[in-house]
Amino acid sequence: MALDDRSRRRARNKTRNKAQELQGQVKEATGRATNDPRLEAEGRSDQTSANLKQAVEKVKDAFRRRR
C-alpha cells in the first residue's frame, strides 16, 4: 500500500513540474508578445525551476530502480 502512495506522489510531482514548465512557457511568450521583459524573465525562471525539479525526480527514479 505504501508503494502505491509513493507512486501516486511521484506522478503528482511530475505532473506539477510539467504544469509549472508549461506555465513558464506561456508567461515567457506573453511577455515577448506584450514587450514585458519582467514577465518574460519570470517565465524563463519558472521553466528553469521546473526543469531542475524534473531533473531531481529523474535522479530519484534512477536510484529507486537500482534497489
Secondary structure as a PSIPRED ss2 file (coil, helix, strand):
# PSIPRED VFORMAT (PSIPRED V4.0)

   1 M C   1.000  0.000  0.000
   2 A H   0.000  1.000  0.000
   3 L H   0.000  1.000  0.000
   4 D H   0.000  1.000  0.000
   5 D H   0.000  1.000  0.000
   6 R H   0.000  1.000  0.000
   7 S H   0.000  1.000  0.000
   8 R H   0.000  1.000  0.000
   9 R H   0.000  1.000  0.000
  10 R H   0.000  1.000  0.000
  11 A H   0.000  1.000  0.000
  12 R H   0.000  1.000  0.000
  13 N H   0.000  1.000  0.000
  14 K H   0.000  1.000  0.000
  15 T H   0.000  1.000  0.000
  16 R H   0.000  1.000  0.000
  17 N H   0.000  1.000  0.000
  18 K H   0.000  1.000  0.000
  19 A H   0.000  1.000  0.000
  20 Q H   0.000  1.000  0.000
  21 E H   0.000  1.000  0.000
  22 L H   0.000  1.000  0.000
  23 Q H   0.000  1.000  0.000
  24 G H   0.000  1.000  0.000
  25 Q H   0.000  1.000  0.000
  26 V H   0.000  1.000  0.000
  27 K H   0.000  1.000  0.000
  28 E H   0.000  1.000  0.000
  29 A H   0.000  1.000  0.000
  30 T H   0.000  1.000  0.000
  31 G H   0.000  1.000  0.000
  32 R H   0.000  1.000  0.000
  33 A H   0.000  1.000  0.000
  34 T H   0.000  1.000  0.000
  35 N C   1.000  0.000  0.000
  36 D C   1.000  0.000  0.000
  37 P H   0.000  1.000  0.000
  38 R H   0.000  1.000  0.000
  39 L H   0.000  1.000  0.000
  40 E H   0.000  1.000  0.000
  41 A H   0.000  1.000  0.000
  42 E H   0.000  1.000  0.000
  43 G H   0.000  1.000  0.000
  44 R H   0.000  1.000  0.000
  45 S H   0.000  1.000  0.000
  46 D H   0.000  1.000  0.000
  47 Q H   0.000  1.000  0.000
  48 T H   0.000  1.000  0.000
  49 S H   0.000  1.000  0.000
  50 A H   0.000  1.000  0.000
  51 N H   0.000  1.000  0.000
  52 L H   0.000  1.000  0.000
  53 K H   0.000  1.000  0.000
  54 Q H   0.000  1.000  0.000
  55 A H   0.000  1.000  0.000
  56 V H   0.000  1.000  0.000
  57 E H   0.000  1.000  0.000
  58 K H   0.000  1.000  0.000
  59 V H   0.000  1.000  0.000
  60 K H   0.000  1.000  0.000
  61 D H   0.000  1.000  0.000
  62 A H   0.000  1.000  0.000
  63 F H   0.000  1.000  0.000
  64 R H   0.000  1.000  0.000
  65 R H   0.000  1.000  0.000
  66 R H   0.000  1.000  0.000
  67 R C   1.000  0.000  0.000
